[in-house]
C-alpha cells in the first residue's frame, strides 16, 4: 500500500478578500499560515506516511504552505519540486475581480458555470502572463484562461510522470496545490463525472489522504479536519 496526500494552501489574502486569484501571486494571511501549520501537524500523525517528494506550484501561497506544513509534519528533509503545471486554474480576465461583483456583471448562472463547470472557459485576459518564473516554459503552453478540463489536461502529464511513477514504486507523495487544480486531479483519481464535479469543494488546508494498492486503485480515503 502507498499513500498520496493532497493539500490545498492555507487562506490567502485573495481568499480573504473574496476575489478570483488564478495565476495572480498572493501571500497567505496570518490565518492561512496557522492553517498550514495545523495541517502539517496532522499529516505528521498519519501512520506510515512519509513522502519521498513534495510537489507544489510556482505560486507563493502554495510554496509557503508546503514549507510550513513540511516543518510542522517533520518532513523538512523531504525535497520539494515546484512546477507551473500544478498552478491554480487560470481565471483569465476574472483575475482580481471580486466574486460578488462578477455575479452582478455576468449573472449568477454564468458565474456558476465558469467556476464549477468542467468545460466552461472564463473570458481570456488580453495577453499571456509575463513573469520570469515562466521563462523556461514554452510560451505557447501558457494559458490566458482555462476551463477545469484544460487545467486537468495541463497537470496530468506531470502527475503521471512525477507522482504516479513514484507511487508505483511504493513511495508516498504529497501534493500542495490549489482549489481548482486539486479538483481537477481529484476528478481524475475518483472518476467523478461532469455533473458531480459541480458539487466538489476543496477547503483550505484540509489534507485528503488516499491509500492505493499496487495498481493505484483507491482502497481508502481520509480527510483531516
C-alpha positions as CSV (number, residue, x, y, z in Angstrom):
1,X,0.0,0.0,0.0
2,X,1.1,3.5,-0.8
3,X,-0.3,7.0,0.2
4,X,-0.9,10.2,-1.7
5,X,-1.8,13.3,0.3
6,X,-3.4,16.4,-1.4
7,X,-3.3,19.7,0.5
8,X,-4.8,23.0,-0.7
9,X,-2.9,26.0,0.5
10,X,-4.0,28.0,3.6
11,X,-6.1,31.1,3.4
12,X,-4.6,33.6,1.0
13,X,-5.1,37.4,1.0
14,X,-7.3,36.9,-2.1
15,X,-9.4,34.3,-0.4
16,X,-10.0,36.7,2.5
17,X,-11.0,39.4,0.0
18,X,-13.2,37.1,-1.9
19,X,-11.6,37.7,-5.3
20,X,-10.6,35.4,-8.2
21,X,-6.9,34.7,-7.9
22,X,-5.8,32.2,-10.5
23,X,-2.2,32.8,-11.5
24,X,-2.0,36.1,-9.5
25,X,0.7,35.6,-6.9
26,X,-0.6,36.5,-3.4
27,X,0.7,35.6,0.0
28,X,-1.0,33.7,2.9
29,X,-2.8,35.6,5.6
30,X,-1.8,35.0,9.2
31,X,-4.8,32.7,9.5
32,X,-3.5,30.8,6.4
33,X,-0.1,30.3,8.0
34,X,-1.8,28.9,11.1
35,X,-3.9,26.6,8.9
36,X,-0.8,25.4,7.1
37,X,0.9,24.6,10.4
38,X,-2.1,22.7,11.8
39,X,-2.4,20.8,8.5
40,X,1.2,19.8,8.7
41,X,0.9,18.6,12.3
42,X,-2.0,16.4,11.3
43,X,-0.1,15.0,8.3
44,X,2.8,14.1,10.6
45,X,0.5,11.9,12.7
46,X,-0.8,9.8,9.8
47,X,0.5,6.3,10.3
48,X,3.1,5.0,7.8
49,X,3.0,8.2,5.8
50,X,6.4,9.8,4.9
51,X,6.6,11.2,1.3
52,X,9.7,10.8,-0.8
53,X,8.9,14.1,-2.6
54,X,6.7,17.1,-2.0
55,X,5.1,18.6,-5.2
56,X,3.8,22.2,-5.4
57,X,3.1,25.0,-7.8
58,X,5.3,28.0,-8.5
59,X,2.8,30.3,-6.7
60,X,3.8,31.7,-3.3
61,X,0.7,30.7,-1.4
62,X,1.2,27.0,-2.2
63,X,5.0,27.2,-1.7
64,X,4.6,28.9,1.7
65,X,2.0,26.3,2.7
66,X,4.3,23.5,1.6
67,X,7.2,24.9,3.6
68,X,5.2,25.5,6.8
69,X,3.4,22.1,6.6
70,X,6.6,20.3,6.0
71,X,8.3,21.8,9.0
72,X,5.2,21.0,11.2
73,X,5.0,17.4,9.9
74,X,8.7,16.7,10.4
75,X,9.2,16.5,6.6
76,X,11.9,19.2,6.3
77,X,14.4,16.6,4.9
78,X,12.0,15.8,2.0
79,X,12.8,17.6,-1.3
80,X,10.2,19.9,-2.8
81,X,9.6,20.1,-6.5
82,X,7.9,23.2,-7.9
83,X,6.1,23.2,-11.3
84,X,3.8,25.6,-13.1
85,X,1.7,22.5,-14.1
86,X,0.3,22.5,-10.5
87,X,-0.7,26.2,-10.6
88,X,-4.2,27.2,-9.9
89,X,-6.6,27.3,-12.8
90,X,-6.1,30.4,-14.9
91,X,-9.2,32.6,-14.4
92,X,-8.4,34.9,-17.3
93,X,-9.9,38.3,-17.2
94,X,-11.7,37.5,-13.9
95,X,-8.3,37.6,-12.1
96,X,-8.5,40.1,-9.2
97,X,-12.3,40.7,-9.6
98,X,-14.5,40.3,-6.6
99,X,-16.7,37.2,-6.9
100,X,-19.9,39.0,-5.7
101,X,-19.2,41.8,-8.3
102,X,-18.8,39.2,-11.0
103,X,-22.2,37.8,-10.3
104,X,-23.8,41.2,-10.7
105,X,-21.9,41.8,-14.0
106,X,-22.3,38.4,-15.7
107,X,-25.2,36.8,-13.8
108,X,-25.2,34.0,-11.2
109,X,-25.8,31.2,-13.6
110,X,-22.9,32.2,-15.9
111,X,-20.5,32.7,-13.0
112,X,-21.5,29.3,-11.5
113,X,-20.8,27.7,-14.9
114,X,-17.4,29.3,-15.1
115,X,-16.5,28.5,-11.6
116,X,-17.8,24.9,-11.3
117,X,-18.4,23.6,-14.8
118,X,-15.9,21.2,-16.3
119,X,-15.6,22.8,-19.8
120,X,-16.6,26.4,-19.4
121,X,-13.8,28.9,-20.0
122,X,-14.0,32.4,-18.5
123,X,-13.1,35.5,-20.6
124,X,-9.5,35.4,-21.6
125,X,-7.0,38.1,-20.3
126,X,-5.6,40.4,-23.0
127,X,-2.1,39.0,-23.1
128,X,-0.2,35.9,-21.7
129,X,1.3,36.0,-18.2
130,X,4.7,37.7,-18.3
131,X,6.7,36.6,-15.3
132,X,10.3,35.3,-15.0
133,X,9.2,32.2,-13.2
134,X,7.8,31.0,-16.5
135,X,10.8,32.0,-18.6
136,X,11.7,28.3,-19.3
137,X,8.2,27.4,-20.3
138,X,7.2,27.3,-24.0
139,X,5.1,30.5,-24.3
140,X,2.6,28.5,-26.5
141,X,1.7,26.5,-23.4
142,X,0.9,29.4,-21.1
143,X,-2.9,30.0,-21.0
144,X,-4.8,33.2,-21.0
145,X,-7.9,31.5,-19.4
146,X,-8.7,27.9,-18.6
147,X,-11.6,25.6,-18.0
148,X,-11.3,22.9,-15.3
149,X,-10.9,20.4,-18.1
150,X,-8.0,22.3,-19.6
151,X,-6.4,22.6,-16.1
152,X,-6.7,18.8,-15.8
153,X,-5.1,18.3,-19.2
154,X,-2.2,20.6,-18.2
155,X,-1.5,18.9,-14.9
156,X,-2.0,15.2,-15.7
157,X,1.3,14.8,-17.6
158,X,3.2,15.9,-14.5
159,X,1.1,13.7,-12.3
160,X,1.7,10.6,-14.4
161,X,5.5,11.3,-14.9
162,X,6.5,12.6,-11.5
163,X,3.8,11.5,-8.9
164,X,2.2,8.2,-10.2
165,X,5.5,6.8,-11.2
166,X,6.8,7.2,-7.7
167,X,3.6,5.8,-6.2
168,X,4.0,2.7,-8.3
169,X,7.5,2.3,-6.7
170,X,5.9,2.3,-3.2
171,X,6.9,5.9,-2.4
172,X,4.4,8.1,-0.6
173,X,3.8,11.5,-2.2
174,X,2.5,14.9,-1.0
175,X,1.0,17.5,-3.4
176,X,0.4,21.0,-2.1
177,X,-1.6,23.0,-4.6
178,X,-4.8,24.9,-5.2
179,X,-8.6,24.6,-5.0
180,X,-9.3,24.1,-8.8
181,X,-6.1,22.3,-9.7
182,X,-6.8,19.8,-6.9
183,X,-10.5,19.5,-8.0
184,X,-9.2,18.6,-11.5
185,X,-6.9,15.9,-10.1
186,X,-9.5,14.5,-7.7
187,X,-12.0,14.2,-10.6
188,X,-9.4,12.1,-12.4
189,X,-8.5,10.0,-9.4
190,X,-12.0,9.3,-8.2
191,X,-13.5,9.1,-11.7
192,X,-16.1,11.8,-10.9
193,X,-18.5,12.7,-13.7
194,X,-19.0,16.2,-15.1
195,X,-22.2,16.7,-13.1
196,X,-21.0,15.6,-9.7
197,X,-17.8,17.7,-10.0
198,X,-20.0,20.8,-9.7
199,X,-20.6,19.8,-6.0
200,X,-16.9,19.2,-5.1
201,X,-15.3,21.7,-2.7
202,X,-11.7,21.5,-1.6
203,X,-11.3,23.5,1.6
204,X,-8.2,25.4,2.5
205,X,-5.6,23.4,4.5
206,X,-7.6,20.2,4.9
207,X,-5.5,17.3,3.7
208,X,-7.1,14.5,1.6
209,X,-5.1,11.3,2.0
210,X,-5.6,8.3,-0.4
211,X,-4.2,4.9,0.1
212,X,-3.7,2.9,-3.1
213,X,-3.0,-0.7,-4.0
214,X,-0.2,-1.7,-6.3
215,X,-2.3,-0.8,-9.3
216,X,-3.1,2.6,-7.9
217,X,-6.7,1.7,-7.2
218,X,-8.1,3.7,-4.2
219,X,-8.6,1.5,-1.2
220,X,-9.0,4.2,1.5
221,X,-9.5,7.9,1.7
222,X,-9.4,10.1,4.8
223,X,-9.8,13.9,5.1
224,X,-8.2,15.7,8.0
225,X,-10.3,18.2,9.9
